[in-house]
């Protein structure tokens, strides 16, 4: 199986990409390298902005995993405009050209921030998305954009992760 990981050099990608490769998947990474590259040397990495990708670039991929974008509230507050571009428009664009290229599955790394600030509360997919902050709003916009493209030939998965951090 051939997988494209957008933003694969980031924190989550630096753990995910090697594990996919260990399991025999053919993995290619597209990343702007904002935070460097900590992937194994034999990883196929292309330094490129996602908006430079075209439908032809995705031919032959079975899955696309979107880990790119701005990753937290402080970054989103610093530049709300870039936040909305990278967390809402970029996944919508990548899902669109993925589907047109014949990719069968699109995985979008979203966030529990779509539920707004919660203290000592558990949320499920049935709870309302009530974020009033740029980061949560943008990720919800990204979810809605990619989910509307789902059909019998294009599976879309949105993962609402909690905060992921470490050294």
C-alpha positions in Angstrom: 0.0 0.0 0.0 1.3 3.4 -0.9 0.7 6.2 1.6 1.3 10.0 1.4 1.8 11.7 4.7 1.3 15.5 4.5 3.2 17.1 7.4 5.0 13.8 8.1 8.1 15.5 9.6 6.2 17.0 12.5 5.8 15.6 16.0 3.2 12.9 15.2 4.6 12.1 11.8 8.1 11.5 13.2 6.6 8.6 15.2 4.0 7.4 12.6 6.0 7.4 9.4 8.8 5.0 10.7 6.1 2.6 12.1 4.3 2.6 8.7 7.5 1.8 6.9 8.4 -1.0 9.4 5.1 -2.6 8.5 6.0 -2.6 4.9 4.0 0.4 3.6 5.5 2.5 0.8 5.5 5.9 2.6 6.2 9.3 1.0 6.3 12.5 3.1 5.5 16.0 1.9 6.5 18.7 4.4 7.6 22.3 4.5 10.2 21.3 7.2 9.2 24.2 9.5 10.3 22.1 12.4 13.2 20.2 10.8 13.4 16.5 9.9 13.8 13.8 12.4 12.7 10.9 10.2 15.1 8.0 9.2 17.5 8.9 6.4 15.9 6.5 4.0 12.5 8.1 4.2 11.2 9.6 1.0 10.7 13.3 1.8 9.8 16.2 -0.5 10.1 19.7 0.8 7.0 21.4 -0.6 4.0 23.5 0.3 0.7 21.4 0.0 -0.8 24.1 -2.3 2.0 23.2 -4.8 0.7 19.7 -5.1 -1.4 18.8 -8.2 -3.7 15.9 -8.9 -1.1 14.1 -10.9 1.3 14.1 -7.9 -1.2 11.8 -6.1 -1.7 9.2 -8.8 -1.0 5.8 -7.4 -1.4 6.6 -3.7 -3.9 4.4 -1.8 -4.2 6.7 1.2 -3.4 10.3 2.2 -2.8 11.2 5.8 -3.1 14.9 6.7 -0.9 15.8 9.7 0.1 19.2 8.4 -1.2 22.6 9.5 -0.7 24.7 12.6 -0.8 22.6 15.7 -2.2 24.6 18.6 -4.1 27.5 20.0 -1.0 29.8 20.5 0.1 29.4 16.9 -3.5 30.0 15.7 -3.8 33.1 17.9 -0.5 34.5 16.6 -1.7 34.3 13.0 -5.4 33.6 12.6 -5.2 34.1 8.8 -2.5 31.5 8.4 -4.2 29.2 10.8 -7.4 29.2 8.7 -5.4 28.7 5.5 -3.4 25.7 6.8 -6.0 24.0 9.0 -9.2 24.5 6.9 -8.2 25.3 3.3 -5.2 23.0 3.0 -7.0 19.8 4.0 -9.9 20.7 1.8 -7.6 21.2 -1.2 -5.6 18.1 -0.5 -8.7 15.9 0.0 -10.2 17.3 -3.2 -7.2 16.5 -5.4 -6.7 13.2 -3.7 -10.2 12.1 -4.6 -9.8 13.3 -8.2 -6.5 11.3 -8.4 -8.2 8.1 -7.3 -7.0 7.9 -3.7 -9.3 5.6 -1.8 -8.8 6.9 1.8 -8.1 10.3 3.4 -7.2 10.6 7.1 -7.5 14.0 8.7 -5.8 14.8 12.0 -8.3 17.0 13.7 -8.5 18.0 17.4 -10.7 17.8 20.5 -10.4 21.6 20.5 -13.5 21.6 18.2 -15.4 21.1 21.5 -14.1 24.4 22.9 -12.4 24.6 26.3 -13.6 21.8 28.5 -12.7 21.1 32.1 -13.3 17.7 33.6 -15.7 16.8 30.8 -15.7 13.9 28.3 -17.0 14.6 24.8 -18.1 12.2 22.1 -18.8 12.8 18.4 -22.5 13.4 19.4 -21.5 16.4 21.5 -21.8 19.8 19.8 -18.7 21.5 18.4 -18.7 24.8 20.2 -15.2 26.2 19.9 -15.0 30.0 19.6 -11.2 30.0 19.1 -9.4 30.1 15.8 -7.7 26.8 16.2 -10.8 24.8 17.0 -12.9 26.6 14.4 -10.4 26.0 11.7 -10.0 22.3 12.4 -13.8 21.9 12.4 -13.9 23.7 9.0 -11.3 21.3 7.8 -13.3 18.3 9.1 -16.5 19.5 7.4 -14.7 20.2 4.1 -13.1 16.7 3.9 -16.2 14.9 5.2 -18.4 16.3 2.5 -16.2 14.5 -0.1 -16.8 11.1 1.4 -18.6 8.5 -0.8 -18.5 4.8 -1.6 -15.1 5.3 -3.4 -13.5 7.8 -1.1 -13.3 7.0 2.6 -12.7 9.9 5.0 -11.6 9.5 8.6 -11.3 12.5 11.0 -9.4 11.8 14.2 -10.1 14.2 17.0 -6.9 13.9 19.0 -6.3 15.3 22.4 -3.1 17.3 23.0 -0.1 15.4 21.9 3.2 16.6 23.3 6.6 15.5 24.5 10.3 16.2 24.0 
